[in-house]
């Protein structure tokens, strides 16, 4: 994967905002063998298990949809 223009390296990982329409839905594989995902917002990252519990084999995925952000929100 190419590093996109405007990306910045912080604490060992690249951060950027993509300029494409949202994927609706975004399906993430989530099993005990694959581990968990992190969702990062408001300067903090959280394991998905904080909201959904630990990854399980059935169902083995979770679907995410984007929402509109009003002007002035982050």
PLY file of the C-alpha trace (Angstrom):
ply
format ascii 1.0
element vertex 74
property float x
property float y
property float z
element edge 73
property int vertex1
property int vertex2
end_header
0.00 0.00 0.00
1.27 3.44 -0.88
1.38 6.05 1.87
-1.26 8.63 0.89
-0.40 12.32 0.42
-0.84 14.28 3.63
-0.31 11.23 5.89
1.70 11.75 9.06
3.75 9.21 11.01
2.88 9.24 14.73
4.16 6.74 17.29
5.05 4.19 14.62
1.83 4.23 12.55
0.54 6.32 9.66
-2.50 8.55 10.19
-4.60 10.04 7.41
-8.16 10.65 6.29
-9.19 9.01 3.07
-11.02 11.07 0.47
-13.35 8.38 -0.85
-17.03 7.80 -0.21
-17.72 5.61 2.85
-17.97 1.85 2.40
-21.50 0.82 3.32
-21.22 -1.48 5.21
-17.61 -2.21 6.11
-17.42 -5.90 7.11
-14.63 -6.81 9.53
-13.61 -10.41 10.18
-13.45 -10.87 13.94
-12.51 -14.29 15.35
-10.49 -15.47 18.36
-7.69 -16.54 15.98
-7.54 -13.18 14.17
-7.77 -11.01 17.26
-9.60 -7.74 17.76
-9.77 -4.37 16.01
-9.28 -0.94 17.52
-11.52 2.03 16.81
-9.78 5.36 17.30
-11.57 8.66 17.81
-11.18 11.78 19.96
-7.45 11.07 20.40
-8.04 7.63 21.98
-8.14 4.06 20.68
-10.50 1.40 22.04
-10.67 -2.35 21.44
-13.96 -3.36 19.83
-14.34 -5.87 22.66
-15.08 -2.91 24.98
-18.49 -2.66 23.25
-19.05 -6.11 21.71
-17.28 -8.52 24.04
-14.40 -10.75 22.92
-14.18 -11.96 19.29
-16.11 -15.20 18.69
-16.31 -17.70 15.82
-20.06 -17.36 15.21
-20.74 -14.75 13.95
-17.19 -14.32 12.65
-17.66 -10.74 11.45
-19.15 -7.41 12.39
-20.58 -4.82 9.96
-19.97 -1.10 10.43
-21.80 1.80 8.80
-20.66 5.40 8.74
-22.78 8.27 9.96
-22.85 11.92 9.03
-20.72 14.32 11.04
-22.19 17.76 11.49
-20.00 20.79 10.91
-17.84 21.54 13.95
-17.71 17.92 15.18
-14.66 15.63 14.95
0 1
1 2
2 3
3 4
4 5
5 6
6 7
7 8
8 9
9 10
10 11
11 12
12 13
13 14
14 15
15 16
16 17
17 18
18 19
19 20
20 21
21 22
22 23
23 24
24 25
25 26
26 27
27 28
28 29
29 30
30 31
31 32
32 33
33 34
34 35
35 36
36 37
37 38
38 39
39 40
40 41
41 42
42 43
43 44
44 45
45 46
46 47
47 48
48 49
49 50
50 51
51 52
52 53
53 54
54 55
55 56
56 57
57 58
58 59
59 60
60 61
61 62
62 63
63 64
64 65
65 66
66 67
67 68
68 69
69 70
70 71
71 72
72 73
